[in-house]
Amino acid sequence: MASGSVVVSADAPPMNELVHESRGYLVRSRPTTMQYLARRYEVLPDHLDETLNTLWDTPVERLEEKGREARNWYLQNRTLFQQRLRELLTALL
């Protein structure tokens, strides 16, 4: 998203908390095993195929719009994170 690209990701935490339909595509997934404290997921192949076909059928102008939306969200999120981190560090000092 930082580069203004349209993201295709698994519809699973944490990515489904970051990728929204206005800036990317989520592929249905199912939980598999645990790796340390994290749950692993695998995408459903049929839905990956469906999602990629949707992506390829999307007009370039819409993809460019989604890319701009992704970049704008990234910049806003980064600014907010930096602001909150500064506030936290200031409060700790």
ABEGO torsion letter per residue (X at the ends): XAAGBBBBBBBBOAAAAABBAAABBBBBBBBBBBBEABBBBBBBAAAAAAAAAAAAABBAAAAAAAAAAAAAAAAAAAAAAAAAAAAAAAAAX
